[in-house]
């Protein structure tokens, strides 16, 4: 009877021997457009489902409407004391933008000089292919896993929509999950285990119109009130989060990682301890010679661990009141609390240990400042972390790409984590 260690050797060898198959799958996914917006993922869901079916794996298609189709598969059963691991990824991608600004076709899906190229190579079709391929290899070899392994490929992530991972979890499709791996892009040796909260809102400020030639003596400019609001709300940066010692250490590690590896330079790590404020859109007035009667401003604020959206939004109201500015506040877009999975959680420890064995003994989990489906899993009580191949500078950018070698490494990390997290029936 095979031991756990011998199964690890067999599975890792199988991934090495089938690496070309894995990279062709990643190319196939990239070559199947699934831009969001508009967000219709029927075609890519059918490609994924068809590929798994040809590999002898049963799948389910879950249609939440308007082309928001998820692909789900389950392997094994969760008995008493067993674990249930979820492989998760999103198959929608951001739009390619101006194709003339790409150095190669946006949906190339090819490999040149060791790079897998095309929209979704980093975010996150290469990682998704790694999950699919690992799932297939485990089935092909007949690995006798304990517990249950599920695969879920979802739409509606790039615009923060509710009809992807959130919809599946609300429907109970992944009930009983004890841990999850999301193949979102990450630095090669630093999976992400937490993220800031996302708090978008729109201010609508009313003024009193008048003739432009009489300003500021006649009329009340909504645009000037908006400008005052913008400057005053920069005070959100000064809010102080309350953090545990464990969280403080994770933030310190994440700050060091960000400043040494992310490429933004010294000081960028401060985002983990502060509310950030981006003024994304401003619309005001009707004509150059008319005092603006209305100003509409959209803000993207990100909430650090140790604060809540409610606390930030209460501070917004306080600041506006201090400035004497009346505004209608409407919340929109991505809305999530700051969330994290502790470094000591079994799924985090297992994947980080696998990464240390396969790549870097100093590998460790860090925080991120963006949002993803991880927030949804954690809000349902499922501890998750994110790890996937990526060239971080090309995410949502022109000339998106990922190292082919990192795609293979990611598949090995997924496999080793699965074997160790679920265990083997011997």
C-alpha positions as CSV (number, residue, x, y, z in Angstrom):
1,X,0.0,0.0,0.0
2,X,1.4,3.4,-1.0
3,X,2.4,5.8,1.8
4,X,1.6,9.5,2.0
5,X,5.1,10.4,1.0
6,X,5.1,8.0,-2.0
7,X,1.8,9.5,-3.2
8,X,3.5,13.0,-3.0
9,X,6.3,11.7,-5.2
10,X,3.9,10.2,-7.7
11,X,1.7,13.2,-8.0
12,X,4.6,15.7,-8.3
13,X,6.2,13.5,-10.9
14,X,2.9,13.3,-12.8
15,X,2.6,17.1,-12.9
16,X,6.2,17.4,-14.2
17,X,5.6,14.9,-16.9
18,X,2.3,16.5,-17.9
19,X,3.5,20.1,-17.7
20,X,3.0,20.7,-21.4
21,X,-0.6,19.5,-21.0
22,X,-1.1,22.0,-18.2
23,X,0.3,24.9,-20.2
24,X,-1.8,24.1,-23.2
25,X,-4.8,24.2,-20.9
26,X,-3.8,27.6,-19.6
27,X,-3.5,28.8,-23.2
28,X,-6.9,27.4,-24.1
29,X,-8.5,29.3,-21.3
30,X,-6.8,32.5,-22.3
31,X,-7.8,32.0,-25.9
32,X,-11.5,31.9,-24.8
33,X,-12.5,35.5,-24.2
34,X,-14.5,36.2,-21.1
35,X,-14.2,40.0,-20.5
36,X,-16.2,41.6,-17.7
37,X,-17.9,43.9,-18.4
38,X,-20.0,42.6,-20.1
39,X,-19.5,39.5,-18.0
40,X,-21.3,36.8,-20.0
41,X,-19.2,33.7,-19.2
42,X,-21.3,31.0,-20.9
43,X,-18.6,30.1,-23.4
44,X,-15.7,29.9,-21.0
45,X,-17.8,27.8,-18.5
46,X,-18.7,25.4,-21.3
47,X,-15.0,25.1,-22.2
48,X,-14.0,24.4,-18.6
49,X,-16.9,21.9,-18.1
50,X,-16.2,20.2,-21.4
51,X,-12.5,19.8,-20.6
52,X,-13.1,18.2,-17.3
53,X,-15.8,16.0,-18.7
54,X,-13.3,14.7,-21.4
55,X,-11.0,13.9,-18.5
56,X,-13.7,11.7,-17.0
57,X,-14.8,14.1,-14.3
58,X,-18.4,14.9,-13.6
59,X,-19.3,18.6,-13.4
60,X,-22.3,20.8,-12.6
61,X,-23.2,24.0,-14.3
62,X,-24.8,26.6,-12.1
63,X,-26.4,29.5,-14.0
64,X,-27.2,32.6,-11.9
65,X,-28.5,34.5,-14.9
66,X,-27.2,36.7,-17.6
67,X,-24.4,34.4,-18.5
68,X,-23.0,34.2,-15.0
69,X,-22.3,30.5,-15.1
70,X,-20.2,28.6,-12.6
71,X,-18.6,25.2,-13.0
72,X,-18.5,22.9,-10.0
73,X,-17.2,19.4,-9.3
74,X,-16.9,17.3,-6.2
75,X,-14.6,14.4,-5.3
76,X,-15.1,12.2,-2.3
77,X,-17.2,12.5,0.8
78,X,-16.7,14.4,4.1
79,X,-17.0,12.0,7.0
80,X,-16.9,12.8,10.7
81,X,-13.6,14.4,11.4
82,X,-12.7,14.8,7.8
83,X,-11.9,18.0,6.0
84,X,-13.4,19.5,2.9
85,X,-11.0,21.5,0.7
86,X,-12.3,23.9,-2.1
87,X,-10.2,24.8,-5.2
88,X,-11.7,28.1,-6.4
89,X,-10.9,30.6,-9.2
90,X,-12.8,33.1,-11.4
91,X,-12.9,32.7,-15.1
92,X,-13.9,36.3,-16.0
93,X,-11.2,38.8,-16.9
94,X,-10.9,42.5,-17.2
95,X,-11.3,44.0,-20.7
96,X,-8.2,44.1,-22.9
97,X,-8.5,47.8,-23.6
98,X,-6.8,49.3,-26.6
99,X,-5.5,46.3,-28.5
100,X,-3.0,48.6,-30.4
101,X,-1.2,49.1,-27.1
102,X,-0.5,45.4,-26.7
103,X,2.8,44.0,-28.1
104,X,1.1,40.7,-28.9
105,X,-2.5,39.6,-29.5
106,X,-4.5,40.0,-26.2
107,X,-5.8,36.4,-26.4
108,X,-2.6,34.8,-27.6
109,X,-2.4,32.1,-25.0
110,X,1.0,31.1,-26.3
111,X,4.4,30.8,-24.6
112,X,7.3,32.9,-25.8
113,X,10.7,33.0,-24.0
114,X,9.2,31.2,-21.1
115,X,6.3,33.5,-20.6
116,X,2.6,32.5,-21.0
117,X,1.0,35.5,-22.7
118,X,-2.5,37.0,-22.9
119,X,-5.4,38.5,-20.9
120,X,-5.9,36.4,-17.8
121,X,-2.4,34.9,-17.8
122,X,-1.9,36.4,-14.3
123,X,-5.4,37.2,-13.3
124,X,-6.2,34.4,-13.2
125,X,-6.5,31.8,-15.9
126,X,-3.1,30.3,-15.4
127,X,-3.9,29.7,-11.7
128,X,-7.3,28.3,-12.7
129,X,-5.6,25.9,-15.1
130,X,-3.3,24.8,-12.3
131,X,-6.3,24.0,-10.1
132,X,-8.0,22.1,-13.0
133,X,-4.9,20.2,-13.9
134,X,-4.2,19.2,-10.3
135,X,-7.8,18.1,-9.9
136,X,-7.5,15.9,-13.0
137,X,-4.1,14.4,-12.0
138,X,-5.5,13.4,-8.6
139,X,-8.4,11.7,-10.3
140,X,-6.2,10.1,-13.1
141,X,-3.9,8.5,-10.5
142,X,-6.8,7.5,-8.3
143,X,-5.3,9.1,-5.2
144,X,-7.3,7.9,-2.2
145,X,-7.9,11.2,-0.5
146,X,-9.6,11.5,2.8
147,X,-12.5,13.8,3.0
148,X,-13.8,15.9,0.2
149,X,-12.3,18.0,-2.6
150,X,-14.4,20.5,-4.6
151,X,-13.6,22.6,-7.6
152,X,-15.4,25.8,-8.3
153,X,-14.8,28.1,-11.2
154,X,-16.9,31.2,-11.0
155,X,-17.8,34.4,-12.9
156,X,-18.7,37.9,-11.8
157,X,-15.5,38.5,-9.7
158,X,-13.8,41.4,-11.6
159,X,-16.7,43.8,-11.1
160,X,-17.5,42.6,-7.6
161,X,-20.8,41.1,-8.6
162,X,-22.9,38.8,-6.5
163,X,-23.5,36.0,-9.0
164,X,-20.2,34.1,-8.7
165,X,-18.7,32.7,-5.5
166,X,-21.2,34.6,-3.3
167,X,-24.1,33.0,-5.2
168,X,-22.7,29.5,-4.9
169,X,-22.1,29.9,-1.2
170,X,-25.6,31.3,-0.7
171,X,-27.0,28.3,-2.6
172,X,-25.2,25.9,-0.3
173,X,-23.2,24.4,-3.1
174,X,-20.0,24.4,-1.1
175,X,-21.5,23.6,2.3
176,X,-19.2,22.0,4.8
177,X,-16.0,23.4,3.4
178,X,-13.2,23.7,6.0
179,X,-10.6,25.4,3.9
180,X,-10.0,26.8,0.4
181,X,-7.3,27.7,-2.1
182,X,-8.1,30.6,-4.5
183,X,-5.7,30.8,-7.4
184,X,-5.5,34.6,-7.4
185,X,-2.2,36.0,-8.5
186,X,0.5,36.3,-5.8
187,X,4.2,36.8,-5.6
188,X,6.0,33.5,-6.2
189,X,6.8,32.8,-2.5
190,X,4.2,35.0,-0.7
191,X,0.6,33.7,-0.8
192,X,-1.9,36.3,0.5
193,X,-3.9,35.5,3.6
194,X,-5.8,38.7,4.3
195,X,-7.0,41.9,2.6
196,X,-8.3,45.4,3.5
197,X,-12.0,46.1,3.4
198,X,-13.5,47.8,0.4
199,X,-15.7,50.8,1.0
200,X,-16.9,52.8,-2.1
201,X,-19.4,55.6,-1.8
202,X,-20.9,58.5,-3.8
203,X,-21.4,62.0,-2.4
204,X,-24.1,64.2,-4.0
205,X,-23.8,67.8,-2.9
206,X,-26.3,70.4,-3.8
207,X,-25.6,74.1,-4.4
208,X,-27.5,77.1,-5.6
209,X,-27.1,78.1,-9.3
210,X,-26.4,81.6,-10.3
211,X,-24.6,83.7,-13.0
212,X,-20.9,82.7,-13.2
213,X,-19.8,86.3,-13.4
214,X,-21.1,87.0,-9.9
215,X,-19.3,84.1,-8.1
216,X,-18.5,84.0,-5.2
217,X,-20.9,86.8,-4.3
218,X,-24.0,85.2,-5.8
219,X,-25.0,81.5,-5.8
220,X,-23.4,78.6,-3.8
221,X,-21.1,76.4,-5.9
222,X,-21.6,72.7,-5.4
223,X,-18.2,72.2,-7.0
224,X,-16.5,74.3,-4.4
225,X,-18.3,72.4,-1.6
226,X,-17.2,69.2,-3.3
227,X,-13.6,70.4,-3.4
228,X,-13.8,71.2,0.3
229,X,-15.2,67.7,1.0
230,X,-12.4,66.0,-1.0
231,X,-9.7,67.8,1.0
232,X,-11.4,67.3,4.3
233,X,-11.9,63.6,3.8
234,X,-8.2,63.1,3.5
235,X,-8.4,63.1,7.3
236,X,-9.6,59.5,7.0
237,X,-5.9,58.5,6.7
238,X,-5.4,59.5,10.3
239,X,-7.9,57.0,11.8
240,X,-6.1,54.5,14.1
241,X,-6.9,50.8,13.8
242,X,-7.0,48.5,16.9
243,X,-4.9,45.4,16.2
244,X,-3.9,42.3,18.1
245,X,-0.2,41.4,18.6
246,X,-0.6,38.6,16.1
247,X,-2.1,41.0,13.5
248,X,0.6,43.6,14.2
249,X,3.3,41.0,13.4
250,X,1.5,40.0,10.2
251,X,1.3,43.7,9.2
252,X,5.0,44.2,9.9
253,X,5.9,41.2,7.8
254,X,3.5,42.4,5.0
255,X,5.0,45.9,5.1
256,X,8.5,44.5,4.7
257,X,7.4,42.3,1.8
258,X,5.6,45.1,0.0
259,X,8.5,47.5,0.2
260,X,11.1,44.9,-0.9
261,X,9.1,42.9,-3.4
262,X,6.2,44.8,-4.8
263,X,8.3,47.5,-6.5
264,X,6.5,50.5,-5.2
265,X,9.4,51.6,-3.0
266,X,9.8,52.7,0.6
267,X,6.7,53.7,2.5
268,X,4.1,51.8,0.4
269,X,3.6,49.4,3.3
270,X,1.9,52.1,5.3
271,X,-1.3,51.3,3.4
272,X,-1.8,48.3,5.7
273,X,-2.3,50.6,8.7
274,X,-4.3,53.4,7.2
275,X,-7.6,54.1,5.4
276,X,-6.7,55.0,1.8
277,X,-8.9,57.5,-0.1
278,X,-9.1,57.6,-3.9
279,X,-11.2,60.2,-5.6
280,X,-12.2,58.2,-8.6
281,X,-14.9,60.3,-10.4
282,X,-16.1,63.9,-10.2
283,X,-19.0,65.4,-12.1
284,X,-20.4,68.9,-11.4
285,X,-22.2,71.8,-13.0
286,X,-24.0,72.3,-16.2
287,X,-22.0,75.1,-17.9
288,X,-18.8,77.1,-17.5
289,X,-20.8,80.3,-16.9
290,X,-23.3,78.9,-14.4
291,X,-22.6,78.4,-10.7
292,X,-22.7,74.6,-10.2
293,X,-25.9,73.4,-8.7
294,X,-24.8,69.8,-8.2
295,X,-21.5,68.0,-7.6
296,X,-21.2,64.2,-7.6
297,X,-18.0,62.6,-6.3
298,X,-17.2,58.9,-6.1
299,X,-14.7,57.7,-3.5
300,X,-12.9,54.3,-3.2
301,X,-11.7,53.9,0.4
302,X,-9.9,50.8,1.7
303,X,-10.3,49.8,5.4
304,X,-7.4,48.3,7.3
305,X,-7.7,45.4,9.6
306,X,-8.6,46.7,13.0
307,X,-11.3,49.1,11.7
308,X,-14.7,48.5,10.2
309,X,-16.7,50.1,7.3
310,X,-19.2,51.4,9.9
311,X,-16.4,53.2,11.8
312,X,-15.0,54.7,8.6
313,X,-18.5,55.8,7.4
314,X,-19.3,57.4,10.7
315,X,-16.0,59.4,10.5
316,X,-17.0,60.5,6.9
317,X,-20.3,61.9,8.3
318,X,-18.4,63.6,11.2
319,X,-15.9,65.3,8.9
320,X,-18.6,66.5,6.6
321,X,-20.6,67.9,9.6
322,X,-17.4,69.6,10.8
323,X,-17.1,71.3,7.5
324,X,-20.7,72.3,7.4
325,X,-21.3,70.3,4.2
326,X,-24.6,68.6,3.6
327,X,-24.3,65.6,1.2
328,X,-26.3,62.6,0.2
329,X,-24.2,59.4,0.7
330,X,-24.8,56.4,-1.4
331,X,-22.7,53.2,-1.0
332,X,-21.8,51.3,-4.1
333,X,-19.5,48.8,-5.8
334,X,-17.2,46.6,-3.8
335,X,-18.4,46.5,-0.2
336,X,-16.5,44.3,2.3
337,X,-15.1,44.3,5.7
338,X,-11.3,43.8,6.2
339,X,-10.8,40.1,6.4
340,X,-8.0,37.6,7.0
341,X,-7.1,34.0,7.7
342,X,-4.7,33.6,10.6
343,X,-1.2,32.2,9.7
344,X,-1.8,29.4,12.2
345,X,-4.9,28.1,10.4
346,X,-4.3,24.6,9.0
347,X,-4.9,25.5,5.3
348,X,-2.4,28.4,5.6
349,X,0.2,26.4,7.4
350,X,-0.1,23.5,5.0
351,X,0.2,25.6,1.8
352,X,3.0,27.7,3.2
353,X,4.9,24.5,4.3
354,X,4.4,23.0,0.8
355,X,5.7,26.2,-0.8
356,X,8.8,26.2,1.5
357,X,9.5,22.6,0.5
358,X,9.1,23.3,-3.2
359,X,10.5,26.8,-3.6
360,X,11.7,29.0,-0.8
361,X,12.3,28.0,2.9
362,X,11.5,31.6,3.8
363,X,8.0,31.6,2.1
364,X,5.3,33.2,4.2
365,X,1.8,34.6,4.0
366,X,1.2,38.3,3.7
367,X,-1.6,40.8,3.4
368,X,-2.9,42.5,0.2
369,X,-4.7,45.8,-0.3
370,X,-7.0,44.7,-3.1
371,X,-10.3,42.7,-2.8
372,X,-11.3,39.3,-4.2
373,X,-13.6,36.4,-3.6
374,X,-11.6,35.6,-0.5
375,X,-13.8,38.1,1.3
376,X,-16.9,36.1,0.4
377,X,-15.5,32.8,1.6
378,X,-14.3,34.3,4.8
379,X,-17.7,35.9,5.4
380,X,-19.2,32.4,5.2
381,X,-16.7,31.1,7.8
382,X,-14.4,29.3,5.3
383,X,-10.7,30.0,5.9
384,X,-8.9,30.6,2.6
385,X,-5.7,31.9,1.1
386,X,-4.6,33.0,-2.3
387,X,-1.8,31.7,-4.4
388,X,-1.4,31.7,-8.1
389,X,1.3,32.4,-10.8
390,X,1.7,36.0,-11.9
391,X,3.8,38.8,-13.2
392,X,2.2,41.3,-10.8
393,X,3.1,44.4,-12.8
394,X,1.0,43.2,-15.8
395,X,-2.2,42.5,-13.9
396,X,-5.1,44.5,-15.4
397,X,-2.4,46.0,-17.7
398,X,-1.4,45.6,-21.3
399,X,0.9,42.7,-22.2
400,X,-0.4,40.5,-19.3
401,X,1.8,37.5,-18.8
402,X,3.0,34.8,-16.3
403,X,6.1,32.7,-16.1
404,X,5.4,29.2,-17.4
405,X,7.6,27.7,-14.7
406,X,5.5,29.4,-12.1
407,X,2.4,27.9,-13.5
408,X,3.9,24.4,-13.0
409,X,5.1,25.3,-9.5
410,X,1.6,26.5,-8.6
411,X,0.1,23.2,-9.6
412,X,2.6,21.4,-7.5
413,X,1.8,23.6,-4.5
414,X,-1.9,22.9,-5.0
415,X,-1.2,19.2,-5.2
416,X,1.1,18.9,-2.2
417,X,-1.3,21.1,-0.1
418,X,-4.2,18.9,-1.0
419,X,-2.4,15.6,-0.1
420,X,-1.3,17.0,3.2
421,X,-4.4,18.9,4.2
422,X,-6.9,16.2,3.4
423,X,-4.6,13.2,4.0
424,X,-4.5,9.8,2.4
425,X,-6.7,6.7,3.2
426,X,-4.2,4.0,3.7
